[in-house]
Amino acid sequence: MMFEDKRQYEAIVREKVVVLEWVEGHRVEHGGAGECPRCGMPGEYDIAGLGFPADVDNSIYYSTVFDEWRCRICDYRRIF
């Protein structure tokens, strides 16, 4: 199984942000408040990282493993 490197992940996220913004109908920015598209829980978008910043209670990030936007609560609840 191959995983993407940081540069590849950033390119994937840039494409997925465009689609997310179209679906949500507003701009999505790193650190911006939002609701997880998967479970609806409030959180902050982590566009520049991998979804695990220490200073954020619930980060919303793009998972290439699950091929979807999800949050740390999804991970905690093991929502697949």
Secondary structure, DSSP 8 states (H G I E B T S, - for coil): -----HHHHHHHHHHHHHHHHHHHTS---TT-EEE-TTT--EEEE-SSSSS--TT-SSEEEEETTTTEEEEHHHHHHT--
